[in-house]
Amino acid sequence: MEPGWPQSVLDAATGHVPQIRSQRCGDVPRRRVGIRCIGALAGALLFIALLLVLPLPAAAAADAPCTSPVLYTVAHQDDTLLFQSPALLADITSNRCVRTVFLTAGDNGEGESYWGAREAGVEAAYAQMAGVADDWTSSTLAADGHEIEIETLAGAPGISLVFMRLPDGGYPNGDGSDTYGNTSLKLLWESGNPLEGEAGVSSLTAVDGSATYDYQGLIDTLASMIRAFAPTTIATQDYTESFLGSDHPDHVATAYFTREAQR
């Protein structure tokens, strides 16, 4: 990356990188909202190249309100940058209303200094794509009785990031860390979809203690966010994958929960 790129962006892009693999698109769009599975190594490389060599346009927010809302739901702070690009860059620079929900804290079993830096990194990356200052307004988003952290980009208020801060499951097993009670999205999914010998966990608490979800509660919370934002497109991770595959279990579980919430 070129000199002067914020260190926080470098931290976000390199702090938690599972095996990079092509992500497939599964079912045809349902109801009026199409679920989009996008990604792959080629897209990530092209995205990075575009950021490095092309000047990004000035923010359009002052000229016109954003349009055609698109909702991204991913597990970790770097997932949209690595696996859902350059579509993400295209959505931002075409003045779409872009909201990204990060389900996990991307904590790697570490404390707030670690996952907080990753949040700061992805904020810097989105501001860079929007061509505005890295200045965000913090507030809370009410969804199914939960108050969830949301950051809105001051210079382009059509761009927002939602941090649910659920425990990172870890790669490759997805069973969580001792720090946060060995809980994870995969284990919560298994509580509602039990496999032989896999009991799962009955609930999952955010690493900052802000909220606790059971299986149906997480689905209902995501569904509430979908209804409130009313996206024309939902971009999520690979819901055709299984936990026995090579993708990160947090990616797979995020896709599963998103798909259930959108039904």
N, C-alpha and C positions, 0 to 999 in steps of 0.2 A: 504494500500500500504506500501511497505517496507521503512524503514528509508533511507533517501538520495534521494528518488524520487523527482525530481525538483518541487518546489511549483507551477511553471507555468503550469506543466502538471496537477497537481491537480486542478488548477483553470480552465483549459480548460475542464477537464472531469466533473466538477461539476457546472460550472458557468451557464449553460443554458440547463437544462435537462427536456424536455417535458415528457409526459406519454410514457413509453416504451411499444411498442407493436410489434407484429410480422408483418413483411413487406412481401407482396406477390409479386411473379413474374407474370407479365401479358403476353403480346403478345410474340409470337415466335420471334427470331432475325430477323431483317430487313436488307436487302442488305448484305454487307460483315461485318458489325459491329453488334455484338450482344449487346443489352442492358440488363444488369444484375441488377435485384433487389435483394439485399441481406441484411440480418440483423437479427433481433430478439434478445430477451433477452438472450437466450442460447448462441448465438454467441458472444455477448458482454462479458458475464461472462467468456467464454472460452478464449477469447482474453486477458482479464485482467489476467487470471490465467497463460497463456503462458508467458506474459511479466514478471510476478513475479517469476516464477519458472524455466524458461528455459533460458540458456545463449543465447543471440542473436549472430549470426555469424558476423565476421568482414566484413566490406564492400567489395563487389566484384568489385566495380567500377575500382579499380586499375588493376584488372586481366583481365576483359573483359567488353566490352560495354553492356549496358542493352539491352534487347530484348522484343518483344511482348508488345507493348505499351498498357497500360490500363488507361483510363480516368475516374476519379471519379468526379461526380458533385453532390454537396450537399448544403444544406442551411447554416448550422452553423459549426463552427470550431470543435465541438466535434462529429459531425454526423458520420464521417467515423469510429471514434473510438468506438462509441456506437452501430451503426447499420450496419456497413459494415465490421465487423470483425468476425472471424479471416481471412477472405479472403484478407483483406488489408495487414495484416502481412505476409501472404503467398506470395502475389505478390511482396512485398518489399524484402523478404529474398530469393526469387527465382530469383532475379536480373531482374525483369521486369522493363521497363520504366514506372514509376508511376507519373501521374500528377493529382492533385486534384484541382478542381475549387470550391471555396466557394462563393456562390452567395451573401449572406448577410454578414454584418459586425458582426452579433451576438451581436448587441449593447445594446439590452434591453432598448432602449431609453437613453442610457448613452453616454458619450463622448469618446475621443480617449484613455484615460487612461484605460478604461474598455475594449473596443474591441481590443485595441492594446495588452493588456495582454493576451487576448484569442488567438490572432495570435501567440504570443511568446510561449504560451503553446502548441499549436498544432505543432509548429516547433520543440519544445523539444521532443514531443512524436514521431514524424516521425524520428528524428535523433536517438532516442533510439532504434526504430525498425530496423533502418539501421545499427546500431552498430558503428556509427561514431560520431564525435564531433558535438555539436549543433552550427554549423557555416554555415551561409547562405549568398548567394550573391543576392543582390537586383538588379532588372532591370525592364524594362517595356515590356509588351507583346502587340504588335499591333494586333488588331482584329476589323475589320469592321470600321476602322477610329477612334477607341478608344485606348488609352494607359492605360493598366491595370497593376497593381503591380503584379510581379511574383518573388518568392523567390526560389532559386536553392540551394540544399544541397551541400556544397563544397566537402565533403568527399564522396558523392555518387551523382554525377550530373545528374543521370537518374531520380532523385526524385525532383519534383518541386511542389510548391503550388501557386495558383493564387487567389488573393483576390480582388473580385469585389466590396465588401463593400457597398452593397445596404442595405437600412434600414430593420431592423428586424421587421416582422409583429406583433410579440407577440402571446402568446397563452392564451386563445383558439380562439379569434375572428379573429386574423390575419389582423387587420385594421391599424397597425402601431402605432407610438407614436407621441405625441405633439412635441417632440424634432425635429423630422424630417418630420413634416408636415402631419402626419397621412397618409403616403403612405406605400405601401408594395407590395411584389410580388403577393399576392393574388389579390389585387386591380388592379394591372397592367394586370394580366391575365384576369380579368373580363372586362377590357376595350376592349379586343379583342374577348371576348366570353361573351357578356352581358347576365346577368340573369335578370329576372323580378324584377325591383326595384333596381338593382345593377348597377350603372353607372361605377364604377371603377375609376381609375385615368389614365390620358393620358400619363404620364411620371413618371419616377423614377430616382432620382439623388443619386449617391453614397454619403455616409455620410461624406466623405472627399472632396466632390465636384469634384472628378476626372473625372466623366462622367455622362451623362444623357441618358436614354434609353426610347424609346416608346415601345409599344408591339412588333412590328415587328423588331425594332432595337435590342432588347434583343435576340430574336430568331436568327437574322442574326449574332450577335456577338458570340453567342454560336456555331453556325454553322461554323463560321470562325475558331474558336479555334479547333473544331473537325477536320476540313479539315487540318489545319496546323500540328496538332499532329498526325493525322492518326492512331488512336487507333484500335487495333483488338477487344477490349472490351470496352464498356461504362458501368460503374456501377453507377446507379442513385438511387433515392428514389422511393417511391411506387406510380406509376402512375395509379394504379387501384383504389386508394383511391379517396374520394371526400372531398370537403371543409366542408361538413356536418358531416364527420366522426370524429373519435377521434384523428387522427394524427395532428401534428402541421401544420397549413396552409402553412408555409414557405416550409416544406418538400414536400407537395402536389404540390405547385406551381413550385418548382424547378424541380420536376419530369415531370410535364406537359411541361414546357419550354424546358427541355432537349429532351423530346420525339419529340417535334415539330422541334427542331434544327437538329435532326438526320434523319428526313424523307428525 
